[in-house]
Amino acid sequence: MTRRDGRWLSRSRGGTPKPPREAAGLRAWDGNGAVQLHAVMDLAGTAVLLLERCEPGTPLTDVTEEDQDGMVAGLLHRLWIEPPPRLRLPATGADVPVVGRPV
């Protein structure tokens, strides 16, 4: 699918609760280090995200380990943001089961 300006878009769909949180994170990053979120729709209980198409760049396997470290560190630096006050995300690991504890 393309926009009027010719840029390609892609869609992602999935069940709740992941897509609403995913959409909130993508909105907060606003295309800086992640794909741009263009729209979110609920279709019969399934969240559908309309996203900027992610074009592959240089594979990490094509550069030295030192350059890989720099590329990943640069990406993490772009993604590390102060969340907007209205964005409420679960604590890290909140939905990760702990071994030996009932889920």
Summary of the structure (lengths in Angstrom):
residues: 103
radius of gyration: 16.8
end to end distance: 39.8
largest distance: 52.7
contacts: 204
relative contact order: 0.17
helix: 29%
strand: 21%
